[in-house]
Amino acid sequence: MLNLVSFVWNGVPGPKYRVIAMSIIVGLANGAMLSAINGAISARTDGTFDWTYPALFLAAVLVFFVGGYFAMYRATEMAQRFTQTLRETTIRKVQGSALRNIERYGRGEIYTHITRDSWTLGGIWTKLVTAFQAMLVVSFCLVYLVWLSPVVFALTAVAIAVGIWVYFLQEKFAKSHLVAARRHEVRLFGGVGDMLDGFKELKLSQPMAEGLIQELDWNNDQARRHFVRAEFLFYATSIISKAMLFLLLGVIAFVPAEYIGTRS
C-alpha cells in the first residue's frame, strides 16, 4: 500500500503541495466552524448574543467551500494528467517491446493496462486528497471532543477504531473480487481483439462466431458480478460507518450529561 501511494505521489504532476496546503486550510475552516457553533451555543445559554460568532461561521463556511472546490478541481485535473501520462507511457512501451513479449502478455492484458489500470491509478490521487481532508476534519473534531468530554472522546475513538478494522476487513474481500473482475476483463478485451482479427473467418463460420460471442458475454457478465460485489463491500463499509456515527450521536444526545461529563 505504501509503495502504491509513493508511486502515485511521485508520478502525479502539478502543484501537489499547493493542494495539500489548501486541504489544510479547509481543515482549519472546519475547526473554525465548530468553534463558532460552540461559542454561539455558549452565548445563547448565557442569554447574550455576539455577532462575532455568526461572522466567523460564515467566513469559515466560505473558506471551506471555496478551498474544497479549488483543492478537488486541481486534484482531479492532476489525476487526469497522471492517467494520460500512464497511458502514453504504456503505449510507448508496447511500441518498443519485442514481439515475443507482446505475444506473451496478450492483447487483453495490454488493453486493460491502457484503460482500467491507468484510470484506477489516476483516481487514487483524488482519493488521497479526499482522505487527507477527512483526516484533518476528524482530527479537529477529536481535539474538540477531548475538551468537551473525555468520555465522548473515548467512545468516538473506539468507534473509529472499529470502523478502521471493518474497512480493512471489507477491503480484503473487495480486493479479491476486483482481481477476479480484472482477470475477466483481460479475457474480454483479448477476445474482442481476436474477433476483430478474425472478422472475415467468423462471418463464414456461424458456430465459431456464436462460441466466441458466448465466451465474451460470459466474461463480461463475470466482470460485472465481481465489480458489483466489490463496490457493494465498499458501500457496506460506508453504511456501517454511518450507522456507528448515528449510534454515537444517539448516546451523546440521549444519555444524561452527568454520565458522559460534557461541559456546560
C-alpha positions in Angstrom: 0.0 0.0 0.0 2.8 2.4 0.9 4.6 1.6 -2.3 1.5 2.4 -4.3 1.0 5.7 -2.5 4.6 6.6 -3.1 4.3 5.7 -6.8 1.2 7.9 -7.2 2.8 10.8 -5.2 6.0 10.8 -7.3 4.1 10.3 -10.6 1.3 12.9 -10.2 2.3 16.1 -12.0 1.3 19.6 -10.8 1.2 21.6 -7.6 0.9 18.8 -5.1 2.0 20.9 -2.1 -0.4 23.6 -3.0 -3.3 21.2 -3.0 -2.2 19.8 0.4 -1.9 23.4 1.8 -5.4 24.2 0.6 -6.7 21.0 2.2 -5.1 22.1 5.5 -6.9 25.4 5.1 -10.2 23.6 4.6 -9.5 21.6 7.7 -8.8 24.8 9.7 -12.0 26.3 8.3 -13.9 23.2 9.6 -12.4 23.7 13.0 -13.4 27.4 13.0 -17.0 26.4 12.2 -17.0 24.1 15.2 -15.6 26.8 17.4 -18.1 29.4 16.2 -21.0 27.0 16.8 -19.8 26.1 20.3 -19.3 29.8 21.1 -22.7 30.7 19.8 -24.4 28.0 21.9 -22.5 29.1 25.0 -23.5 32.7 24.4 -27.2 31.8 24.0 -27.0 29.7 27.2 -25.7 32.8 29.0 -28.5 34.9 27.5 -26.2 37.1 25.3 -25.5 37.4 21.6 -22.3 38.1 19.9 -22.1 38.9 16.2 -18.5 37.6 16.1 -19.6 34.0 16.1 -22.0 34.3 13.1 -19.4 36.3 11.2 -16.7 33.7 12.0 -19.1 30.9 11.0 -20.0 32.4 7.6 -16.3 33.2 6.8 -15.4 29.6 7.7 -18.1 28.2 5.5 -17.0 30.4 2.6 -13.4 29.3 3.0 -14.5 25.7 3.5 -16.4 25.5 0.2 -14.1 27.7 -1.9 -11.0 25.9 -0.7 -12.6 22.5 -1.0 -13.7 23.2 -4.6 -10.3 24.5 -5.5 -8.4 21.6 -4.0 -10.7 18.9 -5.6 -10.6 20.6 -9.0 -6.9 20.8 -9.0 -6.6 17.2 -7.7 -9.0 16.0 -10.4 -7.0 17.8 -13.1 -3.7 16.4 -11.8 -5.2 12.9 -11.6 -6.4 13.0 -15.3 -2.9 14.3 -16.4 -1.4 11.3 -14.5 -3.8 8.9 -16.2 -2.9 10.5 -19.6 0.9 10.1 -18.8 0.4 6.4 -17.7 -1.4 5.6 -21.0 1.2 7.4 -23.1 4.0 5.5 -21.3 2.2 2.2 -21.7 1.7 2.8 -25.4 5.3 3.7 -26.0 6.5 0.7 -24.0 4.3 -1.5 -26.1 5.6 0.1 -29.3 9.2 -0.5 -28.2 8.7 -4.1 -27.0 9.8 -7.2 -28.7 7.1 -9.3 -30.5 7.6 -12.3 -28.2 6.7 -10.1 -25.2 3.6 -8.8 -26.8 2.5 -12.4 -27.6 3.3 -13.5 -24.0 1.2 -10.8 -22.4 -1.6 -10.8 -24.9 -3.8 -8.0 -26.1 -6.3 -8.3 -23.3 -3.6 -7.5 -20.7 -2.4 -4.5 -22.7 -5.9 -3.1 -23.3 -6.6 -3.4 -19.5 -3.4 -1.6 -18.7 -4.3 1.3 -21.0 -7.9 1.5 -19.9 -8.9 0.4 -16.4 -5.5 0.2 -14.7 -4.5 3.7 -15.8 -7.8 5.1 -14.8 -7.7 3.3 -11.4 -4.2 4.6 -10.6 -5.1 8.1 -11.6 -8.2 8.0 -9.3 -6.0 7.1 -6.3 -4.7 10.7 -6.2 -8.1 12.3 -5.7 -9.0 9.7 -3.1 -5.8 10.5 -1.2 -6.7 14.2 -1.2 -10.2 13.4 0.0 -8.9 11.1 2.7 -6.4 13.8 3.8 -9.2 16.3 4.2 -11.3 13.9 6.1 -8.4 13.0 8.4 -7.9 16.7 9.2 -11.6 17.2 9.9 -11.6 14.1 12.2 -8.5 15.3 14.0 -10.1 18.7 14.7 -13.3 17.0 15.9 -11.3 14.7 18.2 -9.4 17.7 19.7 -12.8 19.4 20.3 -14.2 16.2 21.9 -11.2 15.9 24.2 -12.0 19.4 25.5 -15.8 18.8 25.5 -15.9 15.4 27.2 -13.2 12.7 27.7 -15.9 10.1 27.8 -17.4 11.1 24.5 -13.8 11.2 23.1 -13.2 7.6 24.3 -16.4 6.4 22.7 -15.6 8.2 19.4 -12.0 6.7 19.4 -13.5 3.2 19.9 -16.0 3.8 17.1 -13.2 5.0 14.8 -11.0 2.0 15.6 -13.9 -0.4 14.9 -14.6 1.4 11.7 -11.0 1.1 10.5 -11.0 -2.6 11.4 -14.2 -3.1 9.4 -12.8 -1.2 6.5 -9.6 -3.3 6.2 -11.7 -6.5 6.6 -14.1 -5.5 3.8 -11.2 -4.2 1.7 -9.6 -7.6 1.8 -12.7 -9.3 0.3 -13.3 -6.5 -2.1 -9.8 -6.7 -3.4 -10.2 -10.4 -4.3 -13.3 -9.5 -6.3 -11.5 -6.7 -8.1 -8.7 -9.0 -9.0 -11.2 -11.5 -10.4 -13.1 -8.8 -12.3 -9.9 -7.6 -13.9 -9.0 -11.1 -14.9 -12.3 -11.5 -16.7 -11.8 -8.0 -18.4 -8.4 -9.1 -19.7 -10.1 -12.1 -21.3 -12.9 -9.9 -22.6 -10.6 -7.4 -24.3 -8.4 -10.2 -25.6 -11.5 -11.9 -27.1 -12.6 -8.6 -28.7 -9.1 -8.3 -30.3 -9.4 -11.9 -31.6 -12.9 -11.1 -33.0 -11.6 -8.1 -34.9 -8.6 -10.0 -36.3 -10.7 -12.9 -37.5 -13.7 -11.0 -38.5 -13.9 -12.5 -42.0 -13.5 -16.0 -40.7 -16.2 -15.5 -38.1 -18.6 -14.3 -40.8 -18.0 -17.5 -42.7 -18.5 -19.8 -39.6 -21.6 -19.1 -37.6 -20.9 -21.8 -34.9 -17.4 -20.3 -34.3 -18.9 -16.8 -34.1 -21.6 -17.9 -31.6 -19.0 -19.7 -29.5 -16.8 -16.6 -29.3 -19.8 -14.3 -28.5 -20.9 -16.6 -25.7 -17.4 -16.6 -24.2 -17.3 -12.8 -24.4 -20.7 -12.5 -22.9 -19.7 -14.8 -20.0 -16.5 -12.9 -19.2 -18.4 -9.6 -19.4 -21.1 -11.0 -17.0 -18.5 -12.3 -14.6 -16.6 -9.0 -14.6 -19.9 -7.2 -13.8 -20.7 -9.6 -11.0 -17.3 -9.2 -9.3 -17.3 -5.4 -9.7 -20.8 -5.2 -8.2 -19.7 -7.3 -5.2 -16.5 -5.2 -4.7 -18.5 -1.9 -4.9 -21.1 -3.4 -2.5 -18.5 -4.2 0.0 -17.1 -0.7 -0.1 -20.6 0.7 0.1 -21.5 -1.6 3.0 -18.4 -0.2 4.9 -19.8 3.3 4.4 -23.2 2.3 5.7 -21.7 0.6 8.8 -19.6 3.7 9.5 -22.7 6.0 9.2 -24.7 3.7 11.4 -21.9 3.8 14.1 -21.9 7.6 13.8 -25.6 7.8 14.4 -25.4 5.4 17.3 -22.6 7.6 18.8 -24.7 10.7 18.3 -27.7 8.9 20.0 -25.5 8.2 23.0 -24.4 11.8 23.2 -28.0 13.1 22.7 -30.0 10.8 25.0 -27.6 9.8 27.8 -27.8 12.3 30.7 -24.9 14.8 30.7 -23.7 13.7 34.1 -22.9 10.3 32.8 -20.7 11.5 29.9 -19.3 14.5 31.6 -20.0 17.2 28.9 -19.0 20.7 29.6 -21.9 23.1 30.0 
